Structure formats: C-alpha cells, structure tokens
C-alpha cells in the first residue's frame, strides 16, 4: 500500500473520529478542545494514540464502504501480458482482488486473444 493510500485512510479515519467526538461531546469546539489538549498538553505523545486509531478507523471505514483505491485494473493490462498461463493467473488474481467477476475477467481475456483452454486452465489452477 502506498504512502498516499495510508495517509488518505489516516485523514479519513481522523475525520470520522472527530465527527463522533463532536456528536458525543455536543459541539465541534469541545471535540477540537479535547484533541488539542490530548496532543499539546502531552507534548505530542497523544499522537501515539490518535494516529494508529485514526488509521484503523479509516481502514475499517474503507472496508465497510468497500472503497478500493487500487481498483484501477486496466483492460490494457491484458495487452501487455505474455502468452503463458502464469501471466493469465496473475491477471485473474489481481482482477478478482479488485472486485471483477469471473465472467468479466473471462470476457476481457477473450477479447484480448486468449484461448478458451488457456483461460480455463488458469481458472482451474487458481481453484487448487
């Protein structure tokens, strides 16, 4: 996972925590005050709590909302693959992790010149 992806999760989680604190404490000023005091009055040691907590909340929120920053599997990727089963297997695994269905993957592979037998062999080797 890239630094930017981790940073986005951290910020997203911090915003969620801030909103929850604002609701629980009754105002944005109180939530901001609590965060300020917990960070400044501890000379920054409070960040050892807020950073990991924010990252975990952000990651959890991304999973719940099914936000996948890596869902950029390009159809062009199949054009760059060399003609062997391992390349197809790698493509299928990556596409499945990105949320594409088996039928979508199979269609893309066929459109890019892969034979039915190569595609079938690749899917079978993944299921083993």
C-alpha positions in Angstrom: 0.0 0.0 0.0 1.4 3.4 -1.0 2.1 6.2 1.5 -0.6 8.3 -0.1 -3.1 5.5 0.4 -2.2 5.1 4.0 -2.3 8.9 4.5 -5.8 9.1 3.0 -7.0 6.3 5.4 -5.5 8.2 8.3 -7.2 11.5 7.4 -10.5 9.8 6.6 -10.4 8.0 10.0 -9.4 11.2 11.8 -12.5 12.9 10.3 -14.7 10.1 11.4 -13.3 10.2 14.9 -13.7 14.0 15.0 -17.4 13.7 13.9 -18.1 11.1 16.5 -16.4 13.1 19.2 -18.3 16.2 18.1 -21.6 14.4 18.4 -20.7 12.7 21.7 -19.4 15.9 23.3 -22.2 18.1 21.9 -20.1 20.6 19.9 -17.2 20.9 17.4 -15.4 23.2 19.8 -15.4 20.6 22.6 -14.2 17.9 20.3 -11.4 20.2 19.0 -10.5 21.2 22.5 -10.2 17.5 23.6 -8.0 16.7 20.6 -5.9 19.9 21.2 -5.4 19.2 24.9 -4.7 15.5 24.4 -1.9 16.4 21.8 -0.5 19.7 23.1 -0.6 19.0 26.8 1.2 15.7 26.3 3.9 17.3 24.1 2.7 15.3 21.1 2.6 11.9 22.9 -1.2 11.9 22.4 -0.5 11.4 18.7 0.7 7.9 19.5 -3.0 7.2 20.3 -4.6 9.3 17.6 -2.6 8.3 14.5 -3.0 4.5 14.9 -6.6 4.9 16.0 -7.4 7.2 13.0 -5.7 4.8 10.6 -7.6 1.8 12.0 -10.9 3.6 11.8 -10.1 4.8 8.3 -9.2 1.3 7.1 -12.3 -0.1 8.7 -14.5 2.5 7.1 -12.9 1.8 3.7 -13.7 -1.9 4.1 -17.3 -1.3 5.2 -17.9 1.2 2.4 -16.0 -1.1 0.0 -13.8 1.7 -1.2 -10.8 0.2 -3.0 -8.2 2.8 -4.1 -6.5 0.1 -6.1 -9.5 -0.7 -8.3 -7.7 0.6 -11.3 -7.3 -2.7 -13.1 -6.9 -1.7 -16.6 -8.2 -3.6 -19.6 -4.9 -2.6 -21.2 -3.1 -4.8 -18.7 -4.1 -7.9 -20.7 -2.5 -6.5 -23.8 0.9 -6.4 -22.0 0.8 -10.0 -20.7 2.9 -12.5 -22.4 1.3 -15.7 -23.8 1.5 -18.1 -20.9 -0.8 -19.5 -18.2 1.1 -17.9 -15.3 0.5 -14.4 -16.8 -3.2 -15.2 -17.1 -3.3 -16.5 -13.5 -1.6 -13.3 -12.2 -4.1 -11.2 -14.1 -7.1 -13.1 -12.8 -5.9 -12.9 -9.2 -5.3 -9.2 -9.5 -8.7 -8.6 -11.2 -10.6 -10.7 -8.6 -8.9 -8.8 -5.8 -10.1 -5.6 -7.5 -13.7 -6.9 -7.5 -14.2 -8.1 -11.1 -16.4 -11.1 -11.6 -15.2 -14.3 -13.3 -17.3 -13.6 -16.3 -16.0 -10.1 -16.7 -12.4 -11.4 -16.5 -13.1 -14.2 -18.9 -14.7 -11.7 -21.4 -11.7 -9.4 -21.3 -9.2 -12.2 -21.7 -11.1 -13.5 -24.7 -11.3 -10.0 -26.2 -7.6 -9.8 -26.0 -6.9 -13.0 -27.9 -6.5 -15.6 -25.1 -7.9 -19.1 -26.0 -10.7 -20.7 -24.0 -8.4 -23.6 -23.0 -5.7 -21.2 -21.6 -8.4 -19.3 -19.7 -9.9 -22.5 -18.3 -6.5 -23.8 -17.2 -5.7 -20.6 -15.5 -9.0 -20.5 -13.6 -8.5 -24.2 -12.6 -5.0 -23.6 -11.3 -6.3 -20.8 -9.1 -9.0 -23.0 -7.5 -6.5 -25.7 -6.5 
